[in-house]
């Protein structure tokens, strides 16, 4: 059994579903967010790695991250590869990108022929950038999955991937479809030595912010969005308060509260939920509430929020 949450204005309701419903029934709105994977890098129960879909008129127009296990949730949600306007990866930790190759493999069986923008950060001495990551997977001579190399040039019946490598030192518009009224802005965040991005998604007059994995030093991100009041802010619930936690990688709850208070979303969705945070969830939520007093929910896999 899974809990299905629907956000509509000021009302938050829950219903128990025996099986995940089709995407259009689950989201129940022309614009919606669905969390495919709500977990982290450790295999903990039924949560898949970080992944989300933005739905528009019943079509999965944007995939944000494709962490371990997202491939299964992708199928359960009824996502169609041919409906994507773009794929956006926040960074190249496995719990955010490990199932990208599986989803591309599945997409090879679709009827898609249109090029597909794939967005991600530039690289560093420690991590490859988007282009190098794709070539490590797909290069026809050296790629780990070279049998899928048609994605690099549109051959072999594959849709050509269009890499969009975002700078990690300044915000930039990385995708825009004027007809569909969809715009994606990449905003650099601090995640230790890992080049990482957050995404601001503007779609039909609504806004979703994917904060991604970030630590409390991500001040540029907060300044860029201060007072923006998005419909949904997706923040990562990874560590509890207290000593001994990897604060160089993630915000603790009190810092999530400070971030949310500054950005002032209509709904704060906690995802990337790790057990080490969930076992202290009452204390964590109390720490968030010291700064942020708006609506908040802890997402599970396949949770859907109508905007």
Secondary structure, 3 states (H helix, E strand, C coil): CEEEEEEECCEEEEEEECCCCCHHHHHCCCEEEEEEECCCCCCCCCCCCCEEEEEECCEEEEEEEECCCHHHHHHHCCCCHHHCCEEECCCCCHHHHCCHHHHHHHHCCCCCCCCEEEEEECCCCCCCCHHHHHHHHHCCCCCCCHHHCHHHHCCCCCCCEEEEEECCCCCEEEEEECCCCEEEEEEEECCCCCCEEEEEEEECCEEEEECCCCCCCCHHHHHHHCCCCCCEEEEECCCCCCCCCCCCCCCCHHHHHHHHHHHCCCCEEEECCCHHHHCCHHHHHHHHHCCCCCCEEECCCCCEEEC
